[in-house]
Every structure is written in structure tokens, then in C-alpha cells.
Amino acid sequence: MSKLDSKLQFKIASTDEEFDQINKLNYKTFVEEIKQHPQNPKKYLVDKFHAENTYIICLENKQVIAMVSLRGNRPFSLDQKIPDLDSFFSNKFNPCEIRLLSIENNRRSGRILQGLLTKLALVCVKKGFDIALISGIATQEKLYRRLGFIPFGNPVKSGHATYQPMYKKLEDLTSEWAEKFLKDAIVKDTNE
């Protein structure tokens, strides 16, 4: 089966093999590419919130080629970077934090990002979150703005990386929209 014939699967990570691949992709992105964390000989990076994260992944032939994590428990990583984070939002919101967006370098296509974020939206809606917070890598702020995220606060440094805190209200998302997209859009990857 060629790459063009293979199907992408967007799902919540659930197996030890998937979590192992997540930690390897996490290392590639946040140690080797972004240089947020120091290198280690195992080339493996387990997130500090790993046990609490829900990982949405994109699989191709059982290989994790993209991921993003979701967490609703406080404190968020942004709580550690921004004093009085709650002062930016009304206490009526049920927030979540989205982190660790990562796509294999040779697979960065709109189709993969769209599927990953759609599955993420569905999970957010099902969990009852109504606002999502992110630390968007500053060099990709334009992309996050196109996705509807709004900057707030000052940029923060972590390792050699600079992040812009951002949020997106989730009121415009519906589970019906996300389910329909996922049903229709998990198609052959055409490397678009």
C-alpha cells in the first residue's frame, strides 16, 4: 500500500505502543526541533502531565504521525507561566489546556492538522469545556490566529522557545459538526 492509498485514523491514544510513539514524537518536536527541553540519550520525552493528558493522535499504518494533548485539571502549564491566569477570563468558563501539538516533519499537511483538530474539538465538546487555552509557539502565531485563537498576556520563554498565550472560546463548536467532518474527512492522504 502506497502512502497515497493509506488511510489516516484520528483517535484518542489508548495503547502502550501509541504512548511509546507519543513520547518519541514529543522528543523530536520539543527537544530536537523547538529546543524547549534538554537532549537525552534515550530520545524520549514524557510530558510532566502525561498521566492526566488525553492524547488525540493521527495514525497511519499504526504509526503515530501527529498528536495533540488536552487536559482540564488545574494547575495548567500556563498557571506556572502567567501570574493570576484567571484574571484574564470570567469564572463562568470551564477551561481546558491544549498542548503538545506535533506533526512529523514530512507529514505536515492541512488535511492532517484539520483532522487532528476536529477530533480534538469533538473531545472538548463531549467533556464540556467551553474555552481552550494554549501556549502557541511564537513563530506559528499566524497559524493559531487563523484557527481562531486570540492572544492574551505577554509572551513567555521556555528553554530556547518563546510562546504566546492564546485562547479560543468553544461555543461555536458542536459535536454534530465534528462527527460529520470526521466521518467525511478521514480519507486517503493526498499530501495536500
PyMOL commands that place a pseudoatom at each C-alpha (Angstrom):
pseudoatom trace, name=CA, resn=MET, resi=1, chain=A, elem=C, hetatm=0, pos=[0.000, 0.000, 0.000]
pseudoatom trace, name=CA, resn=SER, resi=2, chain=A, elem=C, hetatm=0, pos=[1.472, 3.323, -1.011]
pseudoatom trace, name=CA, resn=LYS, resi=3, chain=A, elem=C, hetatm=0, pos=[1.276, 6.495, 1.047]
pseudoatom trace, name=CA, resn=LEU, resi=4, chain=A, elem=C, hetatm=0, pos=[-1.408, 7.803, -1.260]
pseudoatom trace, name=CA, resn=ASP, resi=5, chain=A, elem=C, hetatm=0, pos=[-3.536, 4.682, -0.647]
pseudoatom trace, name=CA, resn=SER, resi=6, chain=A, elem=C, hetatm=0, pos=[-3.186, 4.636, 3.133]
pseudoatom trace, name=CA, resn=LYS, resi=7, chain=A, elem=C, hetatm=0, pos=[-5.958, 5.930, 5.361]
pseudoatom trace, name=CA, resn=LEU, resi=8, chain=A, elem=C, hetatm=0, pos=[-5.490, 8.229, 8.300]
pseudoatom trace, name=CA, resn=GLN, resi=9, chain=A, elem=C, hetatm=0, pos=[-7.144, 7.438, 11.619]
pseudoatom trace, name=CA, resn=PHE, resi=10, chain=A, elem=C, hetatm=0, pos=[-7.828, 10.110, 14.230]
pseudoatom trace, name=CA, resn=LYS, resi=11, chain=A, elem=C, hetatm=0, pos=[-8.433, 8.730, 17.725]
pseudoatom trace, name=CA, resn=ILE, resi=12, chain=A, elem=C, hetatm=0, pos=[-7.726, 9.015, 21.430]
pseudoatom trace, name=CA, resn=ALA, resi=13, chain=A, elem=C, hetatm=0, pos=[-4.473, 7.222, 22.273]
pseudoatom trace, name=CA, resn=SER, resi=14, chain=A, elem=C, hetatm=0, pos=[-5.128, 4.077, 24.264]
pseudoatom trace, name=CA, resn=THR, resi=15, chain=A, elem=C, hetatm=0, pos=[-2.333, 1.516, 23.871]
pseudoatom trace, name=CA, resn=ASP, resi=16, chain=A, elem=C, hetatm=0, pos=[1.164, 1.259, 25.338]
pseudoatom trace, name=CA, resn=GLU, resi=17, chain=A, elem=C, hetatm=0, pos=[2.570, 1.227, 21.802]
pseudoatom trace, name=CA, resn=GLU, resi=18, chain=A, elem=C, hetatm=0, pos=[0.768, 4.506, 20.983]
pseudoatom trace, name=CA, resn=PHE, resi=19, chain=A, elem=C, hetatm=0, pos=[2.020, 6.154, 24.199]
pseudoatom trace, name=CA, resn=ASP, resi=20, chain=A, elem=C, hetatm=0, pos=[5.569, 4.996, 23.424]
pseudoatom trace, name=CA, resn=GLN, resi=21, chain=A, elem=C, hetatm=0, pos=[5.338, 6.617, 19.973]
pseudoatom trace, name=CA, resn=ILE, resi=22, chain=A, elem=C, hetatm=0, pos=[3.845, 9.784, 21.515]
pseudoatom trace, name=CA, resn=ASN, resi=23, chain=A, elem=C, hetatm=0, pos=[6.876, 10.144, 23.809]
pseudoatom trace, name=CA, resn=LYS, resi=24, chain=A, elem=C, hetatm=0, pos=[9.235, 9.722, 20.843]
pseudoatom trace, name=CA, resn=LEU, resi=25, chain=A, elem=C, hetatm=0, pos=[7.352, 12.300, 18.744]
pseudoatom trace, name=CA, resn=ASN, resi=26, chain=A, elem=C, hetatm=0, pos=[7.275, 14.604, 21.773]
pseudoatom trace, name=CA, resn=TYR, resi=27, chain=A, elem=C, hetatm=0, pos=[11.083, 14.379, 21.915]
pseudoatom trace, name=CA, resn=LYS, resi=28, chain=A, elem=C, hetatm=0, pos=[11.548, 15.034, 18.197]
pseudoatom trace, name=CA, resn=THR, resi=29, chain=A, elem=C, hetatm=0, pos=[9.386, 18.148, 18.333]
pseudoatom trace, name=CA, resn=PHE, resi=30, chain=A, elem=C, hetatm=0, pos=[10.087, 19.738, 21.709]
pseudoatom trace, name=CA, resn=VAL, resi=31, chain=A, elem=C, hetatm=0, pos=[13.749, 18.755, 22.133]
pseudoatom trace, name=CA, resn=GLU, resi=32, chain=A, elem=C, hetatm=0, pos=[15.244, 18.449, 18.656]
pseudoatom trace, name=CA, resn=GLU, resi=33, chain=A, elem=C, hetatm=0, pos=[13.122, 20.936, 16.709]
pseudoatom trace, name=CA, resn=ILE, resi=34, chain=A, elem=C, hetatm=0, pos=[11.905, 23.605, 19.141]
pseudoatom trace, name=CA, resn=LYS, resi=35, chain=A, elem=C, hetatm=0, pos=[14.709, 23.128, 21.710]
pseudoatom trace, name=CA, resn=GLN, resi=36, chain=A, elem=C, hetatm=0, pos=[12.430, 23.688, 24.676]
pseudoatom trace, name=CA, resn=HIS, resi=37, chain=A, elem=C, hetatm=0, pos=[13.903, 20.781, 26.658]
pseudoatom trace, name=CA, resn=PRO, resi=38, chain=A, elem=C, hetatm=0, pos=[17.439, 19.381, 27.004]
pseudoatom trace, name=CA, resn=GLN, resi=39, chain=A, elem=C, hetatm=0, pos=[18.543, 16.372, 24.981]
pseudoatom trace, name=CA, resn=ASN, resi=40, chain=A, elem=C, hetatm=0, pos=[18.782, 12.912, 26.500]
pseudoatom trace, name=CA, resn=PRO, resi=41, chain=A, elem=C, hetatm=0, pos=[20.349, 9.704, 25.169]
pseudoatom trace, name=CA, resn=LYS, resi=42, chain=A, elem=C, hetatm=0, pos=[17.017, 7.826, 25.110]
pseudoatom trace, name=CA, resn=LYS, resi=43, chain=A, elem=C, hetatm=0, pos=[15.457, 10.380, 22.692]
pseudoatom trace, name=CA, resn=TYR, resi=44, chain=A, elem=C, hetatm=0, pos=[12.284, 10.079, 24.726]
pseudoatom trace, name=CA, resn=LEU, resi=45, chain=A, elem=C, hetatm=0, pos=[10.260, 12.827, 26.420]
pseudoatom trace, name=CA, resn=VAL, resi=46, chain=A, elem=C, hetatm=0, pos=[7.399, 12.058, 28.780]
pseudoatom trace, name=CA, resn=ASP, resi=47, chain=A, elem=C, hetatm=0, pos=[5.257, 15.142, 29.419]
pseudoatom trace, name=CA, resn=LYS, resi=48, chain=A, elem=C, hetatm=0, pos=[5.019, 16.249, 33.047]
pseudoatom trace, name=CA, resn=PHE, resi=49, chain=A, elem=C, hetatm=0, pos=[1.213, 15.961, 32.828]
pseudoatom trace, name=CA, resn=HIS, resi=50, chain=A, elem=C, hetatm=0, pos=[1.301, 12.663, 30.920]
pseudoatom trace, name=CA, resn=ALA, resi=51, chain=A, elem=C, hetatm=0, pos=[-0.930, 10.753, 33.370]
pseudoatom trace, name=CA, resn=GLU, resi=52, chain=A, elem=C, hetatm=0, pos=[-3.643, 13.442, 33.121]
pseudoatom trace, name=CA, resn=ASN, resi=53, chain=A, elem=C, hetatm=0, pos=[-3.424, 14.152, 29.389]
pseudoatom trace, name=CA, resn=THR, resi=54, chain=A, elem=C, hetatm=0, pos=[-5.907, 12.942, 26.819]
pseudoatom trace, name=CA, resn=TYR, resi=55, chain=A, elem=C, hetatm=0, pos=[-3.884, 12.496, 23.631]
pseudoatom trace, name=CA, resn=ILE, resi=56, chain=A, elem=C, hetatm=0, pos=[-5.596, 12.826, 20.275]
pseudoatom trace, name=CA, resn=ILE, resi=57, chain=A, elem=C, hetatm=0, pos=[-3.438, 11.162, 17.644]
pseudoatom trace, name=CA, resn=CYS, resi=58, chain=A, elem=C, hetatm=0, pos=[-3.315, 10.613, 13.916]
pseudoatom trace, name=CA, resn=LEU, resi=59, chain=A, elem=C, hetatm=0, pos=[-2.279, 7.111, 12.915]
pseudoatom trace, name=CA, resn=GLU, resi=60, chain=A, elem=C, hetatm=0, pos=[-1.099, 5.933, 9.555]
pseudoatom trace, name=CA, resn=ASN, resi=61, chain=A, elem=C, hetatm=0, pos=[-0.433, 2.202, 9.304]
pseudoatom trace, name=CA, resn=LYS, resi=62, chain=A, elem=C, hetatm=0, pos=[-0.362, 2.017, 13.142]
pseudoatom trace, name=CA, resn=GLN, resi=63, chain=A, elem=C, hetatm=0, pos=[2.294, 4.751, 13.329]
pseudoatom trace, name=CA, resn=VAL, resi=64, chain=A, elem=C, hetatm=0, pos=[1.638, 7.947, 15.291]
pseudoatom trace, name=CA, resn=ILE, resi=65, chain=A, elem=C, hetatm=0, pos=[2.373, 10.742, 12.820]
pseudoatom trace, name=CA, resn=ALA, resi=66, chain=A, elem=C, hetatm=0, pos=[0.652, 13.587, 14.708]
pseudoatom trace, name=CA, resn=MET, resi=67, chain=A, elem=C, hetatm=0, pos=[-0.636, 14.356, 18.176]
pseudoatom trace, name=CA, resn=VAL, resi=68, chain=A, elem=C, hetatm=0, pos=[-2.094, 16.977, 20.453]
pseudoatom trace, name=CA, resn=SER, resi=69, chain=A, elem=C, hetatm=0, pos=[-2.961, 16.750, 24.145]
pseudoatom trace, name=CA, resn=LEU, resi=70, chain=A, elem=C, hetatm=0, pos=[-5.890, 18.014, 26.168]
pseudoatom trace, name=CA, resn=ARG, resi=71, chain=A, elem=C, hetatm=0, pos=[-6.125, 18.480, 29.917]
pseudoatom trace, name=CA, resn=GLY, resi=72, chain=A, elem=C, hetatm=0, pos=[-8.786, 20.017, 32.158]
pseudoatom trace, name=CA, resn=ASN, resi=73, chain=A, elem=C, hetatm=0, pos=[-7.076, 19.705, 35.549]
pseudoatom trace, name=CA, resn=ARG, resi=74, chain=A, elem=C, hetatm=0, pos=[-5.534, 22.719, 37.220]
pseudoatom trace, name=CA, resn=PRO, resi=75, chain=A, elem=C, hetatm=0, pos=[-2.919, 23.960, 37.572]
pseudoatom trace, name=CA, resn=PHE, resi=76, chain=A, elem=C, hetatm=0, pos=[-2.336, 24.279, 33.831]
pseudoatom trace, name=CA, resn=SER, resi=77, chain=A, elem=C, hetatm=0, pos=[1.168, 24.786, 32.476]
pseudoatom trace, name=CA, resn=LEU, resi=78, chain=A, elem=C, hetatm=0, pos=[0.038, 28.378, 31.802]
pseudoatom trace, name=CA, resn=ASP, resi=79, chain=A, elem=C, hetatm=0, pos=[-0.722, 28.814, 35.527]
pseudoatom trace, name=CA, resn=GLN, resi=80, chain=A, elem=C, hetatm=0, pos=[3.016, 28.384, 36.093]
pseudoatom trace, name=CA, resn=LYS, resi=81, chain=A, elem=C, hetatm=0, pos=[3.905, 30.965, 33.421]
pseudoatom trace, name=CA, resn=ILE, resi=82, chain=A, elem=C, hetatm=0, pos=[1.280, 33.675, 33.948]
pseudoatom trace, name=CA, resn=PRO, resi=83, chain=A, elem=C, hetatm=0, pos=[0.562, 35.082, 37.396]
pseudoatom trace, name=CA, resn=ASP, resi=84, chain=A, elem=C, hetatm=0, pos=[-3.179, 35.183, 38.127]
pseudoatom trace, name=CA, resn=LEU, resi=85, chain=A, elem=C, hetatm=0, pos=[-4.177, 33.465, 34.893]
pseudoatom trace, name=CA, resn=ASP, resi=86, chain=A, elem=C, hetatm=0, pos=[-7.847, 33.534, 35.940]
pseudoatom trace, name=CA, resn=SER, resi=87, chain=A, elem=C, hetatm=0, pos=[-7.894, 37.341, 35.841]
pseudoatom trace, name=CA, resn=PHE, resi=88, chain=A, elem=C, hetatm=0, pos=[-7.987, 37.117, 32.023]
pseudoatom trace, name=CA, resn=PHE, resi=89, chain=A, elem=C, hetatm=0, pos=[-11.255, 35.125, 31.989]
pseudoatom trace, name=CA, resn=SER, resi=90, chain=A, elem=C, hetatm=0, pos=[-14.659, 35.075, 33.599]
pseudoatom trace, name=CA, resn=ASN, resi=91, chain=A, elem=C, hetatm=0, pos=[-15.090, 32.343, 36.192]
pseudoatom trace, name=CA, resn=LYS, resi=92, chain=A, elem=C, hetatm=0, pos=[-18.164, 31.141, 34.264]
pseudoatom trace, name=CA, resn=PHE, resi=93, chain=A, elem=C, hetatm=0, pos=[-15.918, 29.272, 31.801]
pseudoatom trace, name=CA, resn=ASN, resi=94, chain=A, elem=C, hetatm=0, pos=[-14.957, 25.610, 32.074]
pseudoatom trace, name=CA, resn=PRO, resi=95, chain=A, elem=C, hetatm=0, pos=[-11.410, 25.811, 30.634]
pseudoatom trace, name=CA, resn=CYS, resi=96, chain=A, elem=C, hetatm=0, pos=[-9.070, 23.217, 29.221]
pseudoatom trace, name=CA, resn=GLU, resi=97, chain=A, elem=C, hetatm=0, pos=[-5.483, 23.495, 28.098]
pseudoatom trace, name=CA, resn=ILE, resi=98, chain=A, elem=C, hetatm=0, pos=[-4.371, 22.205, 24.716]
pseudoatom trace, name=CA, resn=ARG, resi=99, chain=A, elem=C, hetatm=0, pos=[-0.682, 21.357, 24.448]
pseudoatom trace, name=CA, resn=LEU, resi=100, chain=A, elem=C, hetatm=0, pos=[1.922, 19.369, 22.552]
pseudoatom trace, name=CA, resn=LEU, resi=101, chain=A, elem=C, hetatm=0, pos=[0.682, 19.871, 19.002]
pseudoatom trace, name=CA, resn=SER, resi=102, chain=A, elem=C, hetatm=0, pos=[3.150, 17.901, 16.936]
pseudoatom trace, name=CA, resn=ILE, resi=103, chain=A, elem=C, hetatm=0, pos=[3.152, 16.547, 13.391]
pseudoatom trace, name=CA, resn=GLU, resi=104, chain=A, elem=C, hetatm=0, pos=[6.005, 14.582, 11.813]
pseudoatom trace, name=CA, resn=ASN, resi=105, chain=A, elem=C, hetatm=0, pos=[8.058, 16.970, 9.651]
pseudoatom trace, name=CA, resn=ASN, resi=106, chain=A, elem=C, hetatm=0, pos=[7.391, 15.142, 6.400]
pseudoatom trace, name=CA, resn=ARG, resi=107, chain=A, elem=C, hetatm=0, pos=[3.635, 14.878, 7.093]
pseudoatom trace, name=CA, resn=ARG, resi=108, chain=A, elem=C, hetatm=0, pos=[2.689, 18.495, 7.813]
pseudoatom trace, name=CA, resn=SER, resi=109, chain=A, elem=C, hetatm=0, pos=[-0.387, 18.900, 5.660]
pseudoatom trace, name=CA, resn=GLY, resi=110, chain=A, elem=C, hetatm=0, pos=[-3.622, 20.769, 6.139]
pseudoatom trace, name=CA, resn=ARG, resi=111, chain=A, elem=C, hetatm=0, pos=[-5.582, 17.502, 5.993]
pseudoatom trace, name=CA, resn=ILE, resi=112, chain=A, elem=C, hetatm=0, pos=[-3.736, 16.037, 8.999]
pseudoatom trace, name=CA, resn=LEU, resi=113, chain=A, elem=C, hetatm=0, pos=[-3.968, 19.209, 11.071]
pseudoatom trace, name=CA, resn=GLN, resi=114, chain=A, elem=C, hetatm=0, pos=[-7.667, 19.592, 10.207]
pseudoatom trace, name=CA, resn=GLY, resi=115, chain=A, elem=C, hetatm=0, pos=[-8.478, 16.007, 11.200]
pseudoatom trace, name=CA, resn=LEU, resi=116, chain=A, elem=C, hetatm=0, pos=[-6.488, 16.232, 14.421]
pseudoatom trace, name=CA, resn=LEU, resi=117, chain=A, elem=C, hetatm=0, pos=[-8.120, 19.493, 15.484]
pseudoatom trace, name=CA, resn=THR, resi=118, chain=A, elem=C, hetatm=0, pos=[-11.587, 18.268, 14.527]
pseudoatom trace, name=CA, resn=LYS, resi=119, chain=A, elem=C, hetatm=0, pos=[-11.216, 15.173, 16.696]
pseudoatom trace, name=CA, resn=LEU, resi=120, chain=A, elem=C, hetatm=0, pos=[-9.876, 17.434, 19.450]
pseudoatom trace, name=CA, resn=ALA, resi=121, chain=A, elem=C, hetatm=0, pos=[-12.942, 19.695, 19.114]
pseudoatom trace, name=CA, resn=LEU, resi=122, chain=A, elem=C, hetatm=0, pos=[-15.254, 16.701, 19.442]
pseudoatom trace, name=CA, resn=VAL, resi=123, chain=A, elem=C, hetatm=0, pos=[-13.473, 15.564, 22.620]
pseudoatom trace, name=CA, resn=CYS, resi=124, chain=A, elem=C, hetatm=0, pos=[-13.635, 19.117, 24.073]
pseudoatom trace, name=CA, resn=VAL, resi=125, chain=A, elem=C, hetatm=0, pos=[-17.369, 19.333, 23.422]
pseudoatom trace, name=CA, resn=LYS, resi=126, chain=A, elem=C, hetatm=0, pos=[-18.013, 15.892, 24.942]
pseudoatom trace, name=CA, resn=LYS, resi=127, chain=A, elem=C, hetatm=0, pos=[-16.024, 16.813, 28.062]
pseudoatom trace, name=CA, resn=GLY, resi=128, chain=A, elem=C, hetatm=0, pos=[-17.985, 20.058, 28.492]
pseudoatom trace, name=CA, resn=PHE, resi=129, chain=A, elem=C, hetatm=0, pos=[-15.128, 22.519, 28.005]
pseudoatom trace, name=CA, resn=ASP, resi=130, chain=A, elem=C, hetatm=0, pos=[-16.107, 25.933, 26.648]
pseudoatom trace, name=CA, resn=ILE, resi=131, chain=A, elem=C, hetatm=0, pos=[-12.767, 27.713, 26.379]
pseudoatom trace, name=CA, resn=ALA, resi=132, chain=A, elem=C, hetatm=0, pos=[-9.383, 26.342, 25.313]
pseudoatom trace, name=CA, resn=LEU, resi=133, chain=A, elem=C, hetatm=0, pos=[-6.049, 27.832, 26.351]
pseudoatom trace, name=CA, resn=ILE, resi=134, chain=A, elem=C, hetatm=0, pos=[-2.773, 27.259, 24.511]
pseudoatom trace, name=CA, resn=SER, resi=135, chain=A, elem=C, hetatm=0, pos=[0.830, 28.348, 24.601]
pseudoatom trace, name=CA, resn=GLY, resi=136, chain=A, elem=C, hetatm=0, pos=[1.306, 28.880, 20.891]
pseudoatom trace, name=CA, resn=ILE, resi=137, chain=A, elem=C, hetatm=0, pos=[4.893, 28.831, 19.652]
pseudoatom trace, name=CA, resn=ALA, resi=138, chain=A, elem=C, hetatm=0, pos=[5.522, 32.459, 18.709]
pseudoatom trace, name=CA, resn=THR, resi=139, chain=A, elem=C, hetatm=0, pos=[6.826, 31.618, 15.236]
pseudoatom trace, name=CA, resn=GLN, resi=140, chain=A, elem=C, hetatm=0, pos=[3.454, 29.976, 14.445]
pseudoatom trace, name=CA, resn=GLU, resi=141, chain=A, elem=C, hetatm=0, pos=[1.209, 32.701, 15.894]
pseudoatom trace, name=CA, resn=LYS, resi=142, chain=A, elem=C, hetatm=0, pos=[-0.240, 33.475, 12.449]
pseudoatom trace, name=CA, resn=LEU, resi=143, chain=A, elem=C, hetatm=0, pos=[-1.396, 29.851, 12.094]
pseudoatom trace, name=CA, resn=TYR, resi=144, chain=A, elem=C, hetatm=0, pos=[-3.031, 29.870, 15.542]
pseudoatom trace, name=CA, resn=ARG, resi=145, chain=A, elem=C, hetatm=0, pos=[-4.818, 33.141, 14.733]
pseudoatom trace, name=CA, resn=ARG, resi=146, chain=A, elem=C, hetatm=0, pos=[-6.189, 31.564, 11.522]
pseudoatom trace, name=CA, resn=LEU, resi=147, chain=A, elem=C, hetatm=0, pos=[-7.507, 28.726, 13.698]
pseudoatom trace, name=CA, resn=GLY, resi=148, chain=A, elem=C, hetatm=0, pos=[-9.408, 31.298, 15.773]
pseudoatom trace, name=CA, resn=PHE, resi=149, chain=A, elem=C, hetatm=0, pos=[-7.097, 31.647, 18.778]
pseudoatom trace, name=CA, resn=ILE, resi=150, chain=A, elem=C, hetatm=0, pos=[-6.764, 35.105, 20.337]
pseudoatom trace, name=CA, resn=PRO, resi=151, chain=A, elem=C, hetatm=0, pos=[-3.523, 36.222, 22.057]
pseudoatom trace, name=CA, resn=PHE, resi=152, chain=A, elem=C, hetatm=0, pos=[-3.581, 37.455, 25.639]
pseudoatom trace, name=CA, resn=GLY, resi=153, chain=A, elem=C, hetatm=0, pos=[-0.895, 38.387, 28.144]
pseudoatom trace, name=CA, resn=ASN, resi=154, chain=A, elem=C, hetatm=0, pos=[2.789, 38.671, 27.331]
pseudoatom trace, name=CA, resn=PRO, resi=155, chain=A, elem=C, hetatm=0, pos=[4.889, 36.070, 25.504]
pseudoatom trace, name=CA, resn=VAL, resi=156, chain=A, elem=C, hetatm=0, pos=[6.713, 33.628, 27.794]
pseudoatom trace, name=CA, resn=LYS, resi=157, chain=A, elem=C, hetatm=0, pos=[10.062, 31.837, 27.387]
pseudoatom trace, name=CA, resn=SER, resi=158, chain=A, elem=C, hetatm=0, pos=[10.588, 28.130, 27.955]
pseudoatom trace, name=CA, resn=GLY, resi=159, chain=A, elem=C, hetatm=0, pos=[14.052, 26.825, 27.124]
pseudoatom trace, name=CA, resn=HIS, resi=160, chain=A, elem=C, hetatm=0, pos=[15.024, 28.386, 23.792]
pseudoatom trace, name=CA, resn=ALA, resi=161, chain=A, elem=C, hetatm=0, pos=[11.371, 28.703, 22.730]
pseudoatom trace, name=CA, resn=THR, resi=162, chain=A, elem=C, hetatm=0, pos=[9.021, 31.668, 23.078]
pseudoatom trace, name=CA, resn=TYR, resi=163, chain=A, elem=C, hetatm=0, pos=[5.295, 31.054, 23.435]
pseudoatom trace, name=CA, resn=GLN, resi=164, chain=A, elem=C, hetatm=0, pos=[2.294, 33.366, 23.132]
pseudoatom trace, name=CA, resn=PRO, resi=165, chain=A, elem=C, hetatm=0, pos=[-0.598, 32.559, 25.488]
pseudoatom trace, name=CA, resn=MET, resi=166, chain=A, elem=C, hetatm=0, pos=[-3.818, 32.334, 23.471]
pseudoatom trace, name=CA, resn=TYR, resi=167, chain=A, elem=C, hetatm=0, pos=[-7.420, 31.256, 23.921]
pseudoatom trace, name=CA, resn=LYS, resi=168, chain=A, elem=C, hetatm=0, pos=[-10.397, 30.182, 21.845]
pseudoatom trace, name=CA, resn=LYS, resi=169, chain=A, elem=C, hetatm=0, pos=[-13.999, 30.110, 23.008]
pseudoatom trace, name=CA, resn=LEU, resi=170, chain=A, elem=C, hetatm=0, pos=[-15.563, 26.810, 22.015]
pseudoatom trace, name=CA, resn=GLU, resi=171, chain=A, elem=C, hetatm=0, pos=[-19.173, 27.987, 21.847]
pseudoatom trace, name=CA, resn=ASP, resi=172, chain=A, elem=C, hetatm=0, pos=[-19.229, 27.704, 18.054]
pseudoatom trace, name=CA, resn=LEU, resi=173, chain=A, elem=C, hetatm=0, pos=[-18.285, 24.025, 18.087]
pseudoatom trace, name=CA, resn=THR, resi=174, chain=A, elem=C, hetatm=0, pos=[-20.868, 21.279, 18.028]
pseudoatom trace, name=CA, resn=SER, resi=175, chain=A, elem=C, hetatm=0, pos=[-20.377, 17.557, 18.305]
pseudoatom trace, name=CA, resn=GLU, resi=176, chain=A, elem=C, hetatm=0, pos=[-22.613, 17.050, 15.240]
pseudoatom trace, name=CA, resn=TRP, resi=177, chain=A, elem=C, hetatm=0, pos=[-20.303, 19.209, 13.103]
pseudoatom trace, name=CA, resn=ALA, resi=178, chain=A, elem=C, hetatm=0, pos=[-17.181, 17.402, 14.329]
pseudoatom trace, name=CA, resn=GLU, resi=179, chain=A, elem=C, hetatm=0, pos=[-18.682, 13.942, 13.912]
pseudoatom trace, name=CA, resn=LYS, resi=180, chain=A, elem=C, hetatm=0, pos=[-19.810, 14.748, 10.369]
pseudoatom trace, name=CA, resn=PHE, resi=181, chain=A, elem=C, hetatm=0, pos=[-16.374, 16.110, 9.455]
pseudoatom trace, name=CA, resn=LEU, resi=182, chain=A, elem=C, hetatm=0, pos=[-14.601, 13.067, 10.862]
pseudoatom trace, name=CA, resn=LYS, resi=183, chain=A, elem=C, hetatm=0, pos=[-16.967, 10.701, 9.064]
pseudoatom trace, name=CA, resn=ASP, resi=184, chain=A, elem=C, hetatm=0, pos=[-16.453, 12.520, 5.757]
pseudoatom trace, name=CA, resn=ALA, resi=185, chain=A, elem=C, hetatm=0, pos=[-12.821, 13.630, 6.073]
pseudoatom trace, name=CA, resn=ILE, resi=186, chain=A, elem=C, hetatm=0, pos=[-10.908, 10.570, 7.176]
pseudoatom trace, name=CA, resn=VAL, resi=187, chain=A, elem=C, hetatm=0, pos=[-9.965, 9.785, 3.642]
pseudoatom trace, name=CA, resn=LYS, resi=188, chain=A, elem=C, hetatm=0, pos=[-6.857, 8.955, 1.726]
pseudoatom trace, name=CA, resn=ASP, resi=189, chain=A, elem=C, hetatm=0, pos=[-3.958, 11.267, 2.441]
pseudoatom trace, name=CA, resn=THR, resi=190, chain=A, elem=C, hetatm=0, pos=[-3.200, 13.135, -0.742]
pseudoatom trace, name=CA, resn=ASN, resi=191, chain=A, elem=C, hetatm=0, pos=[-0.294, 15.102, 0.774]
pseudoatom trace, name=CA, resn=GLU, resi=192, chain=A, elem=C, hetatm=0, pos=[-2.210, 18.360, 0.328]
for i in range(1, 192): cmd.bond("trace and resi %d" % i, "trace and resi %d" % (i + 1))
show_as sticks, trace
zoom trace
